[in-house]
Amino acid sequence: MMASQHSDAPHSMADETLFAPGTQPVNLSRRRFLLGSAGVASGALVLGFGIPLGASRVQAVDASGGIALDVPAFLEIRPDNTVRFLSPFMEGGQGTFTAMAQLVGEEMDMDPATFVVEAAPAGKVFQIMPGGRRMTGGSSSVRSSYTTMRRLGALARAMLVEAGARKLGVPAASLTTEPGKIVHAASGRSLSYGEVAGGALDLPVPDGAGIALKDPAVFRWIGKPVARLDMRMKSTGKAVYSIDCKVDGMLQAAVQHAPRLGLQPGAIRNEAAIKAMTGVHSVHTLEGAVAVVAPYWWHARQAADALEVDWVEPADPASLRYMPADFGTEAFTKTLASQTGRGEEAEKAGDIDSAFASAAKSFTATYKSQYLHHAQLEPPSTLARFNTDGTLDLWLPNQVPEMFQAIIAGKVGLTPDQVRINSPLLGGFFGRHFHYNDGNPYPHAIALAKATGKPVKVIWSREEEMLRDPLRPMAVVQFRGALDAQGWPLALDVVSATEGPSEGIANKRGKELDDSALEGITGKAYAIPNRRIAQNFVKNAPTLAYWRSVGNSMNDFFYECFLDEMADQGGKDPYALRLKLLEGNERLTTLLKAAVDLSGGWKRGPYTASDGTRRARGLAMASPFGTEAAAVAEVSIKDGEVVVHEVWEALDPGSIVNPAIIAAQANSAIALGLSQVLVEAAEYEDGMPVARNFDAYSILPPDRMAKVSVKIIESGAKMGGIGEPPLPAIPPAVVNAVSTLTGKRVRAMPLSTQSFEA
């Protein structure tokens, strides 16, 4: 993280302020803390649940449906009867802050509309997920914390009732609660929560094992379409993202990355001219980049773009992550397709060899997917500030604050508690804000803050982001299918040539298979008796990442499209085939029928619509992140281009918290699924991305968005996620419809690379 400085700018930090208002970290190891810090109101009830659980307590919590961890949340009940809640999970447009307020507010008996929710700082107390983890991803925020957050609300309510009992001089058992207040029906008296907050401050936290949670039959807010808490501030421009953060004395920086990963900056040919540009404070060489620092980012950006740098090839490319000058996606696709090995098995059932030997019919197909950018609206940024007490403050978009804290502490030689991670709202993420080596701007910000002696905010321009954005992997998948004498699937043999995102992030092949490389091909519920699914590991040149719905985003496309091929080869209708293969699976059969019913009944086509266009429909299913999905898509062809008119999707997440958020997330995921299958592709030529901004990287335009209908089914199964599950079934549903309409099987995304005739 060292920066070589090209300026004699002052290094003094004497004019620095230590903390911006509201950023002081709270010591959550105590229930009581200095109320003047962190903007906490005098007389507020503060509940910092960091209570070590002894063995007997752990057992009691487990028996009552909780988790054997410290209860990871922080509540402040203010005298004005509002609540400040620190969420263990990040908000990036998916509605997590609102869902957390619903869960806590339900058991607390407090309207979620009264909550002000912020992202919690890094800290062990907030690591509430199984195994003591904390992350926002995998569609796991609500489902992993459903009981814990409800229990937090119930504990808060119990403490408020006890405080009310003492103030009213009556037994706690004689009191009830209504939203935001404690009621003594016998005397007609009541107290607002805010009125007893101060008295409740020093009460012991009740034993969680003795706290009963509400019967879902009496829920006021859980399961209801509660309005999003973040909508007003986003609609009025008051929402603060990392890109908006600022502190006193701050400088700003823009970078020019090496054109290919692994190159290092040599001479800056026009350094003197850059230093003379308007507003330039200093110029710095960094690891794989050159930065320009200025009081205003636009001045820094203009100067960084104008840099003329001699980029130096590494002496030993094999020792690091290196992008060769001859890498191109077209050639790499051929490399993947040329793999002939049988791969490493991820799933096996039956006797695959005997099944193919005895099959009435067998056939093969090859499918391909593309690299994808995250293309989130907010490009990455980091604000770094070293403080006079030796601590480091960082404001940056992230999905795993404790991971960033630990890694950064190790890099800069501090202890984790000396590194304070502030997590503003995320301007979209889709997996972009995990920790990726070479894919995060915080090393630049830290190096520049150290070099200049001032707080520095680094913002990557869209062009620099697309140069360093780690990609959704691509794959080439070889299928072999076998049918019995009646035309039903007998065997399925699949080998995917790919590198999984976890393998890519680690930059090596692990001891075990990367589950995310094949998920969506593995784990399918269809009753095909003989199966073999394997991976041929092929190292990629671009850096790789998790992308919305991860492996399912492409693997369900492969599988569900080939399943339609199996139906056609056996003379079966694809809907009837799926029902046959799901016999005995009531949940998935119900779901599939619900999607078809939502579309008005199964009508594969081709057929002529009322407007005279020739249309067809396709269907597909997916089972990502604990939620089941089934989708039907209707398409036509116009001027050689696919038009998706309507999408109907049924979702079964088991149970729900907010149906309005689910509907919004479904629409969002469907839009991204359509964008992937219709137009998106990250392509490389000569070691460089072809697209560096949205003028060349296509995303779904508004006029190509389909009409969407969503049906939510609450089967009562274990709660699943919702942010990602609606996506994977969309590409195969669309492609299956296109294949039916054109009479030609489509086996690659995106469809924009092909021309069609109905």
C-alpha positions in Angstrom: 0.0 0.0 0.0 3.0 2.3 -0.3 2.7 5.3 -2.6 5.6 7.0 -4.2 4.9 10.7 -4.0 5.7 13.2 -6.8 5.0 16.3 -4.8 6.4 18.4 -1.9 2.9 18.8 -0.4 2.7 19.2 3.4 2.3 16.0 5.5 1.0 17.6 8.7 -2.2 16.2 10.2 -2.5 19.0 12.8 -5.6 20.4 11.1 -7.5 17.1 11.2 -10.6 16.4 13.2 -10.7 13.0 14.7 -14.3 12.1 14.0 -17.2 13.3 11.9 -20.4 13.6 14.0 -22.1 10.2 14.6 -19.1 8.1 13.6 -17.7 7.3 17.0 -17.7 3.5 17.5 -19.7 2.2 20.4 -18.2 -0.2 23.0 -20.8 -2.9 22.7 -19.3 -5.1 25.5 -21.2 -3.0 28.0 -24.9 -2.4 28.2 -24.3 1.2 29.4 -22.1 3.6 27.6 -21.4 7.3 27.4 -24.7 8.7 26.1 -23.1 11.7 24.6 -21.3 9.7 22.0 -22.7 8.5 18.6 -25.5 11.0 18.8 -27.4 9.1 21.4 -30.2 11.1 23.1 -30.1 11.7 26.8 -32.6 9.4 28.6 -32.6 6.9 25.8 -32.8 3.2 26.4 -29.7 1.6 24.9 -29.7 -2.2 24.3 -26.3 -3.4 23.3 -26.6 -7.2 23.3 -23.2 -8.6 23.7 -23.9 -11.1 26.4 -21.7 -14.2 26.6 -23.9 -17.3 26.9 -22.9 -20.0 29.3 -23.6 -23.6 28.5 -27.0 -23.7 30.3 -28.0 -20.5 28.7 -26.9 -21.7 25.3 -29.1 -24.8 25.7 -32.0 -22.7 26.8 -31.7 -20.4 23.8 -31.4 -23.4 21.4 -34.5 -25.0 22.9 -36.5 -21.8 22.4 -35.6 -21.5 18.8 -32.8 -19.0 19.1 -29.1 -19.3 18.2 -26.2 -20.0 20.6 -24.5 -16.7 20.0 -24.4 -13.3 21.5 -27.5 -11.5 20.4 -26.1 -9.2 17.8 -27.9 -6.0 17.6 -28.0 -2.5 19.0 -31.1 -0.5 19.8 -31.6 3.0 21.0 -35.1 4.0 22.1 -35.3 7.7 22.2 -37.4 10.0 24.4 -39.4 11.1 21.3 -40.5 7.5 20.9 -38.4 6.7 17.9 -35.9 3.9 17.5 -32.4 3.9 16.2 -31.3 0.4 15.1 -27.9 -0.7 14.0 -28.4 -3.4 11.4 -25.9 -6.3 11.0 -26.7 -6.2 7.3 -26.0 -3.7 4.6 -28.7 -1.9 2.6 -28.2 -1.8 -1.1 -31.7 -1.4 -2.5 -32.9 -4.8 -1.5 -35.0 -3.6 1.5 -33.0 -5.2 4.3 -33.2 -2.2 6.6 -37.0 -2.2 6.4 -37.2 -6.0 6.9 -35.0 -5.7 10.0 -37.2 -3.0 11.4 -40.3 -5.2 10.8 -38.8 -8.2 12.6 -37.6 -6.2 15.6 -40.6 -3.9 15.7 -43.1 -6.8 15.6 -41.9 -8.3 18.8 -41.1 -5.0 20.4 -44.6 -3.7 19.5 -43.2 -0.7 17.8 -44.2 0.6 14.3 -41.3 0.0 11.9 -42.0 3.5 10.5 -40.5 4.9 13.7 -37.2 3.2 13.1 -34.0 4.9 11.9 -31.8 2.1 10.6 -28.1 2.4 10.0 -25.4 -0.2 9.2 -23.7 -1.5 12.3 -19.9 -1.0 12.6 -17.5 -3.9 12.3 -17.6 -5.9 15.6 -17.9 -9.4 16.8 -21.2 -8.6 18.5 -22.8 -8.2 15.0 -21.5 -11.5 13.6 -24.8 -13.3 14.0 -24.8 -15.8 11.2 -24.0 -19.5 11.7 -20.4 -20.0 12.5 -20.1 -16.4 13.9 -20.0 -14.9 10.4 -21.5 -11.7 9.1 -22.1 -10.8 5.5 -24.7 -9.3 3.2 -25.0 -11.7 0.3 -26.3 -15.1 -0.7 -29.8 -13.8 -0.1 -29.3 -14.6 3.5 -29.9 -11.4 5.6 -33.5 -12.0 6.6 -33.5 -15.8 6.6 -30.4 -16.0 8.7 -31.6 -13.5 11.3 -35.4 -14.0 11.4 -35.6 -15.5 14.9 -32.6 -13.5 16.3 -34.1 -10.2 15.3 -37.5 -11.1 16.6 -36.0 -12.2 19.9 -34.1 -8.9 20.1 -37.4 -7.0 19.9 -39.0 -9.3 22.5 -36.2 -8.7 24.9 -36.5 -4.9 24.4 -40.2 -5.1 25.0 -39.7 -7.1 28.2 -37.3 -4.4 29.5 -39.6 -1.6 28.7 -42.5 -3.3 30.4 -40.4 -3.8 33.5 -39.4 -0.2 33.5 -43.1 0.8 33.0 -44.1 -1.4 36.0 -41.6 0.3 38.2 -42.7 3.8 37.1 -46.4 3.0 37.5 -45.9 1.0 40.7 -47.7 -2.1 39.4 -46.7 -5.7 38.6 -45.2 -6.2 35.2 -47.7 -9.0 34.6 -50.6 -6.4 34.8 -49.3 -4.5 31.8 -49.7 -4.9 28.1 -48.3 -3.1 25.2 -49.7 -1.3 22.2 -47.6 0.1 19.4 -45.1 2.4 21.1 -46.6 2.4 24.6 -47.2 0.4 27.8 -50.8 0.1 29.0 -52.2 -0.5 32.5 -55.8 -1.3 31.6 -57.0 -1.5 35.2 -56.2 2.1 35.9 -56.4 3.4 32.3 -52.9 4.7 32.5 -50.3 4.4 29.8 -46.7 5.4 29.1 -44.9 5.8 25.8 -41.7 3.8 25.3 -39.8 7.1 25.2 -41.1 8.0 28.7 -39.6 4.9 30.3 -36.5 4.6 28.2 -34.3 6.3 30.9 -35.6 4.0 33.6 -35.1 0.9 31.6 -31.5 1.7 30.9 -30.0 -0.1 33.9 -32.4 -3.0 34.0 -30.8 -6.5 33.5 -31.4 -8.1 30.2 -34.0 -10.8 30.7 -33.1 -14.5 30.1 -33.9 -15.0 26.4 -35.1 -18.5 27.1 -38.0 -17.2 29.1 -39.2 -14.8 26.4 -42.0 -16.1 24.2 -42.3 -14.8 20.6 -45.6 -13.9 19.0 -48.0 -16.2 17.3 -47.8 -15.4 13.6 -51.6 -15.2 13.6 -51.4 -11.8 15.5 -48.6 -10.2 13.5 -49.1 -6.5 12.8 -46.2 -6.0 10.4 -44.4 -9.2 9.5 -45.9 -10.5 6.3 -47.3 -7.1 5.5 -46.3 -4.7 2.7 -44.7 -2.2 5.0 -43.4 0.9 3.2 -39.6 1.1 2.6 -37.8 3.2 5.2 -35.2 4.3 2.7 -37.5 5.6 -0.1 -38.0 9.1 1.1 -34.3 9.9 1.7 -33.4 8.4 -1.7 -36.2 10.2 -3.5 -35.2 13.6 -1.9 -31.4 13.2 -2.5 -30.6 12.8 1.2 -29.3 9.3 1.1 -25.6 9.1 1.7 -23.5 6.6 -0.2 -19.7 6.1 0.0 -19.2 8.3 -3.0 -20.9 11.2 -1.0 -18.9 10.9 2.2 -16.6 13.7 3.2 -14.6 14.9 6.3 -12.8 18.1 7.1 -9.6 18.7 5.2 -10.3 16.0 2.7 -8.5 15.6 -0.6 -9.9 13.6 -3.5 -8.1 11.3 -6.0 -8.6 9.7 -9.3 -6.5 6.9 -10.8 -5.3 5.6 -14.1 -4.9 1.8 -13.8 -2.4 -0.2 -15.8 -4.2 -1.2 -19.0 -3.6 -4.9 -18.1 -3.5 -6.4 -14.6 0.1 -7.2 -13.5 1.8 -4.2 -15.2 3.5 -1.6 -13.1 3.9 2.2 -13.6 7.3 3.3 -14.9 8.1 6.8 -16.1 5.4 9.4 -16.3 6.3 11.2 -19.5 4.2 14.3 -18.9 4.5 14.5 -15.1 5.4 18.2 -15.1 2.5 19.1 -17.3 0.1 17.1 -15.0 1.4 18.9 -11.9 0.7 22.2 -13.6 -2.9 21.4 -14.3 -5.7 23.2 -12.5 -6.2 22.1 -8.9 -3.6 19.3 -8.9 -2.2 18.7 -5.4 0.2 15.8 -6.1 0.9 12.8 -8.3 1.6 9.3 -6.9 2.6 6.0 -8.3 0.7 3.1 -6.7 0.6 -0.7 -7.1 -0.5 -1.1 -10.7 -1.8 2.5 -11.0 -1.0 6.2 -11.0 -3.1 8.6 -8.9 -3.7 12.3 -9.1 -4.8 14.0 -5.9 -6.7 17.3 -5.9 -9.2 19.2 -3.7 -11.9 18.5 -6.3 -12.4 15.1 -7.9 -13.1 16.4 -11.3 -9.7 18.1 -11.5 -8.1 14.9 -10.3 -10.1 12.9 -12.9 -9.1 15.2 -15.8 -5.4 15.0 -14.8 -5.5 11.2 -14.3 -7.0 10.7 -17.7 -4.2 12.9 -19.2 -1.4 10.9 -17.7 1.1 9.4 -20.1 2.6 6.4 -18.3 5.2 3.9 -19.5 3.7 0.6 -18.2 6.3 -2.1 -17.3 5.7 -5.8 -17.8 6.4 -8.0 -14.7 9.6 -9.9 -14.6 7.8 -13.1 -13.5 4.2 -13.1 -14.7 3.6 -16.6 -13.3 4.1 -15.3 -9.8 1.1 -13.0 -9.8 -2.3 -12.4 -11.3 -1.4 -11.3 -14.8 -3.5 -10.4 -17.9 -1.6 -11.4 -21.0 -1.6 -9.1 -24.0 -3.1 -11.7 -26.3 -6.1 -12.7 -24.2 -9.5 -12.5 -25.9 -12.8 -13.9 -25.0 -13.4 -15.4 -28.4 -10.2 -17.5 -28.3 -10.8 -18.4 -24.7 -14.3 -19.7 -25.5 -12.6 -22.0 -28.0 -10.2 -23.1 -25.3 -13.0 -24.0 -23.0 -14.8 -25.9 -25.7 -11.7 -27.9 -26.6 -11.5 -29.5 -23.1 -11.9 -33.2 -23.5 -11.3 -34.5 -20.0 -14.0 -36.1 -18.0 -13.5 -33.7 -15.1 -13.9 -34.0 -11.4 -17.2 -35.3 -10.2 -19.5 -33.1 -8.2 -22.6 -35.3 -8.3 -23.2 -38.9 -9.3 -26.2 -41.2 -9.1 -27.0 -44.6 -10.6 -24.8 -46.2 -13.3 -24.1 -43.7 -16.0 -22.2 -46.0 -18.3 -24.7 -48.8 -18.2 -27.6 -46.3 -18.8 -26.0 -44.9 -21.9 -25.2 -48.4 -23.2 -28.8 -49.5 -22.8 -30.5 -46.2 -23.9 -33.0 -46.2 -26.7 -31.6 -42.8 -27.8 -28.7 -40.6 -26.8 -27.5 -37.2 -28.0 -25.1 -34.3 -27.2 -25.2 -30.6 -27.0 -22.7 -27.8 -26.1 -23.8 -24.6 -24.3 -21.9 -21.4 -23.6 -22.2 -18.4 -21.3 -20.4 -15.1 -21.2 -18.5 -13.0 -18.8 -20.6 -10.3 -17.1 -19.8 -7.0 -15.3 -21.6 -6.1 -12.1 -22.4 -2.7 -13.6 -23.8 -1.4 -10.3 -24.9 2.2 -10.4 -22.3 3.5 -7.9 -18.7 3.0 -8.9 -16.4 1.9 -6.0 -14.8 4.5 -3.7 -13.1 4.7 -0.4 -12.4 7.6 2.0 -9.4 6.9 4.3 -8.3 9.0 7.3 -5.4 8.4 9.7 -6.1 9.9 13.1 -3.6 11.3 15.6 -4.4 8.4 18.0 -3.1 5.9 15.5 -6.4 4.7 14.3 -7.7 4.5 10.8 -11.2 5.4 9.7 -12.5 4.1 6.4 -15.8 4.8 4.6 -16.3 2.3 1.8 -19.0 0.1 0.2 -18.7 -3.4 1.5 -20.7 -6.6 2.2 -18.4 -8.0 4.9 -17.2 -5.3 7.3 -15.3 -7.6 9.6 -13.4 -9.2 6.7 -12.4 -5.8 5.4 -11.4 -4.8 8.9 -9.2 -7.8 9.5 -7.5 -7.7 6.1 -6.8 -4.0 6.2 -5.5 -4.2 9.7 -3.0 -6.8 8.5 -1.9 -4.8 5.6 -1.3 -1.6 7.5 0.1 -3.1 10.6 -2.7 -2.1 13.0 -4.9 -4.2 15.2 -8.5 -4.8 14.0 -10.0 -2.5 16.6 -7.7 0.3 15.3 -9.4 0.1 11.9 -12.9 1.5 11.9 -15.1 0.4 9.0 -18.0 2.7 8.2 -20.6 1.2 5.8 -22.8 3.7 4.0 -25.7 2.7 1.8 -24.7 0.7 -1.2 -25.5 2.1 -4.6 -26.3 -1.4 -5.9 -23.9 -4.3 -5.5 -24.9 -7.7 -7.0 -21.8 -9.2 -5.3 -19.5 -6.4 -6.3 -18.6 -5.3 -2.8 -17.1 -8.4 -1.4 -13.3 -8.3 -0.8 -11.5 -8.8 -4.1 -7.8 -8.5 -4.5 -7.1 -5.9 -7.2 -10.8 -5.0 -7.3 -11.2 -2.6 -4.4 -10.0 1.0 -4.2 -9.2 1.1 -0.5 -5.5 0.3 -0.9 -5.2 3.4 -3.0 -7.0 5.6 -0.5 -4.9 4.3 2.4 -1.7 4.8 0.5 -2.6 8.3 -0.5 -3.8 9.3 2.9 -0.5 8.1 4.3 1.5 9.9 1.6 -0.3 13.2 1.9 -1.0 13.2 5.6 -4.6 14.1 4.9 -7.9 12.3 4.5 -8.2 11.1 0.9 -11.3 9.9 -1.0 -10.6 7.8 -4.0 -13.3 7.3 -6.6 -12.8 5.0 -9.5 -14.4 6.4 -12.7 -16.6 4.0 -14.6 -13.8 3.4 -17.1 -11.4 2.4 -14.3 -14.1 0.3 -12.6 -14.7 -1.7 -15.8 -11.0 -2.2 -16.1 -10.8 -3.8 -12.6 -14.3 -5.1 -12.0 -14.0 -8.8 -11.3 -16.3 -10.7 -13.6 -19.0 -13.3 -13.4 -17.3 -16.5 -14.8 -18.0 -17.9 -18.2 -18.3 -21.6 -19.0 -18.7 -24.0 -21.9 -20.7 -27.1 -20.9 -20.9 -30.4 -22.7 -24.1 -32.3 -22.2 -25.0 -36.0 -23.0 -28.5 -37.1 -22.6 -30.1 -40.6 -22.8 -33.7 -41.6 -23.2 -35.5 -44.8 -22.4 -37.8 -46.6 -24.9 -40.8 -44.4 -23.9 -38.8 -41.2 -24.5 -38.3 -40.3 -20.8 -34.9 -39.1 -19.5 -32.8 -42.1 -18.4 -29.3 -40.5 -18.0 -27.6 -37.1 -17.9 -23.9 -36.6 -18.2 -22.6 -33.1 -17.8 -19.0 -31.6 -17.9 -18.5 -27.9 -17.4 -15.3 -26.3 -18.4 -15.0 -23.3 -16.1 -13.4 -21.7 -13.1 -15.7 -21.0 -10.1 -15.8 -17.6 -8.5 -14.4 -18.8 -5.2 -11.5 -20.4 -7.1 -11.0 -17.2 -9.0 -11.0 -15.1 -5.9 -8.5 -17.4 -4.3 -6.5 -17.4 -7.5 -6.0 -21.2 -7.3 -7.7 -24.5 -7.5 -8.9 -25.6 -4.0 -8.7 -29.0 -2.5 -12.4 -29.3 -2.9 -14.6 -28.4 -5.8 -16.0 -24.9 -5.8 -19.7 -25.5 -5.2 -20.6 -22.2 -6.9 -19.0 -23.3 -10.2 -21.7 -26.0 -10.8 -24.7 -25.0 -8.6 -27.8 -25.0 -10.8 -26.5 -28.0 -12.7 -26.0 -29.9 -9.4 -28.8 -30.2 -6.9 -31.7 -30.3 -9.3 -34.8 -32.1 -8.1 -35.8 -33.8 -11.3 -35.9 -37.6 -11.0 -33.3 -38.6 -13.6 -32.0 -41.9 -12.3 -28.5 -41.8 -13.7 -26.5 -38.7 -13.4 -22.9 -37.6 -13.6 -22.0 -33.9 -13.2 -18.3 -32.8 -13.3 -16.1 -29.8 -13.7 -13.0 -29.3 -15.9 -11.1 -26.6 -14.1 -9.7 -24.1 -16.5 -7.9 -21.0 -15.2 -9.2 -17.7 -16.4 -7.1 -14.6 -17.1 -9.7 -12.0 -15.9 -10.3 -11.8 -12.2 -13.6 -13.4 -11.1 -16.3 -12.6 -8.6 -19.7 -13.5 -7.2 -22.6 -12.1 -9.3 -26.3 -12.0 -8.5 -27.4 -15.6 -8.0 -23.7 -16.7 -8.5 -23.4 -20.0 -10.3 -27.1 -20.4 -10.7 -27.1 -17.3 -13.0 -25.7 -19.4 -15.8 -26.0 -23.0 -14.8 -29.8 -23.1 -14.6 -29.7 -21.7 -18.2 -27.6 -24.6 -19.3 -29.6 -27.3 -17.5 -33.1 -26.1 -18.1 -32.5 -25.5 -21.8 -31.0 -29.0 -22.2 -33.9 -30.4 -20.3 -36.2 -28.9 -23.1 -33.9 -30.6 -25.6 -34.5 -33.9 -23.8 -38.2 -33.3 -24.0 -38.1 -32.6 -27.7 -35.8 -35.6 -28.4 -38.3 -37.9 -26.6 -41.4 -36.3 -28.2 -42.6 -34.9 -24.9 -44.0 -31.5 -24.0 -41.5 -29.7 -21.7 -44.2 -28.9 -19.1 -45.4 -32.5 -19.1 -41.8 -33.7 -18.8 -41.1 -31.5 -15.8 -44.3 -32.7 -14.1 -43.3 -36.3 -14.7 -39.8 -35.8 -13.3 -41.3 -34.0 -10.2 -43.8 -36.7 -9.3 -43.9 -37.0 -5.6 -42.5 -33.5 -5.0 -45.6 -31.7 -3.9 -43.8 -28.4 -3.3 -42.2 -28.1 -6.7 -45.2 -29.5 -8.6 -47.4 -26.9 -6.9 -45.0 -24.2 -7.8 -44.7 -25.2 -11.4 -48.5 -25.4 -11.8 -48.8 -22.0 -10.1 -46.5 -20.3 -12.6 -48.3 -21.9 -15.5 -51.7 -20.9 -14.1 -50.4 -17.4 -13.5 -49.7 -17.2 -17.3 -53.2 -18.2 -18.1 -52.4 -21.9 -18.8 -49.7 -23.6 -20.7 -49.5 -22.6 -24.3 -46.1 -23.4 -25.8 -46.8 -22.3 -29.4 -45.8 -21.0 -31.8 -49.1 -19.1 -32.0 -50.4 -15.8 -33.4 -51.1 -13.2 -30.7 -54.0 -10.7 -30.9 -51.6 -8.1 -32.4 -50.7 -10.4 -35.2 -47.2 -11.3 -33.9 -46.0 -14.8 -33.9 -45.1 -15.8 -30.3 -44.0 -18.8 -28.2 -43.6 -19.5 -24.5 -40.9 -21.2 -22.6 -40.6 -22.3 -19.0 -37.9 -23.1 -16.5 -37.3 -23.7 -12.8 -34.5 -22.9 -10.3 -33.8 -23.6 -6.7 -31.2 -21.1 -5.5 -30.6 -20.0 -1.9 -33.4 -21.9 -0.3 -36.1 -20.5 -2.5 -37.9 -22.3 -5.3 -38.8 -20.5 -8.6 -40.7 -21.3 -11.7 -41.0 -19.0 -14.6 -42.8 -18.7 -18.0 -41.7 -16.2 -20.7 -43.5 -15.1 -23.8 -41.4 -13.9 -26.8 -41.6 -12.8 -30.4 -39.1 -11.7 -33.0 -38.9 -8.2 -34.5 -36.3 -7.2 -37.0 -34.2 -10.2 -36.1 -34.2 -9.3 -32.4 -35.9 -11.1 -29.5 -38.8 -9.3 -27.8 -39.8 -10.6 -24.4 -43.4 -9.5 -23.9 -44.3 -11.0 -20.6 -42.8 -13.0 -17.7 -44.8 -14.8 -15.1 -42.9 -16.1 -12.1 -44.0 -18.1 -9.1 -41.8 -18.0 -6.0 -41.8 -20.1 -2.9 -39.5 -18.7 -0.2 -41.2 -20.8 2.5 -42.4 -17.8 4.4 -42.1 -14.0 4.0 -41.6 -10.8 5.8 -42.6 -8.1 3.3 -44.5 -9.0 0.1 -43.9 -5.6 -1.4 -40.2 -6.0 -1.1 -40.4 -9.5 -2.6 -42.3 -8.1 -5.6 -39.8 -5.4 -6.1 -36.9 -7.8 -5.8 -38.5 -10.2 -8.2 -38.9 -7.4 -10.8 -35.3 -6.3 -10.2 -34.0 -9.9 -10.6 -36.1 -10.5 -13.6 -34.8 -7.4 -15.2 -31.2 -8.5 -14.6 -32.0 -12.0 -15.9 -33.4 -10.5 -19.1 -30.4 -8.1 -19.4 -28.1 -11.1 -19.1 -29.8 -13.3 -21.7 -30.6 -10.5 -24.2 -27.7 -8.1 -24.3 -25.0 -8.2 -21.6 -21.5 -9.5 -22.3 -18.1 -8.5 -21.0 -15.7 -9.1 -23.9 -11.9 -8.9 -24.1 -9.5 -8.2 -27.0 -5.7 -8.0 -26.7 -5.9 -8.3 -23.0 -8.3 -5.3 -22.6 -12.0 -5.0 -22.0 -13.8 -3.9 -25.2 -16.3 -1.9 -23.2 -15.2 0.7 -20.6 -18.5 2.4 -20.0 -22.2 2.0 -20.7 -21.9 3.4 -24.2 -20.3 0.0 -25.2 -21.5 -2.3 -22.4 -25.1 -2.9 -23.1 -27.7 -3.3 -20.3 -31.4 -3.8 -20.7 -33.0 -0.6 -21.9 -36.4 0.3 -20.4 -38.3 -0.2 -23.6 -37.1 -3.9 -23.7 -38.3 -4.7 -20.2 -41.1 -7.2 -20.1 -44.4 -7.0 -18.3 -44.0 -9.0 -15.0 -46.5 -10.9 -12.9 -45.3 -12.5 -9.7 -47.1 -15.0 -7.4 -45.8 -15.7 -3.9 -46.4 -19.1 -2.4 -45.8 -19.6 1.3 -45.4 -23.3 1.6 -44.3 -23.2 5.2 -40.9 -24.7 4.3 -37.7 -23.3 5.8 -37.4 -19.6 4.9 -35.3 -19.0 1.8 -33.7 -15.9 0.3 -35.3 -13.5 -2.2 -32.8 -11.0 -3.7 -31.3 -13.6 -6.1 -33.7 -16.5 -6.5 -36.0 -14.9 -9.1 -33.2 -14.5 -11.6 -31.9 -17.9 -12.7 -35.1 -19.2 -14.2 -35.5 -16.2 -16.5 -32.7 -16.8 -19.1 -33.7 -20.4 -19.8 -37.4 -19.6 -19.9 -36.7 -16.9 -22.6 -34.3 -19.1 -24.6 -36.6 -22.1 -24.5 -39.3 -19.8 -25.9 -37.0 -18.5 -28.6 -36.0 -22.0 -29.6 -39.6 -23.0 -29.9 -40.5 -20.0 -31.9 -37.6 -20.2 -34.4 -37.4 -24.0 -34.6 -33.7 -23.8 -33.9 -32.1 -24.7 -30.6 -30.3 -21.7 -29.0 -27.3 -22.6 -26.8 -25.5 -19.4 -26.0 -26.0 -16.1 -24.3 -26.5 -13.2 -25.0 -29.0 -13.4 -27.8 -27.9 -10.1 -29.2 -24.9 -11.9 -30.8 -27.4 -13.8 -33.0 -30.1 -12.9 -35.5 -33.5 -14.7 -35.5 -36.5 -15.3 -37.7 -39.8 -16.5 -36.4 
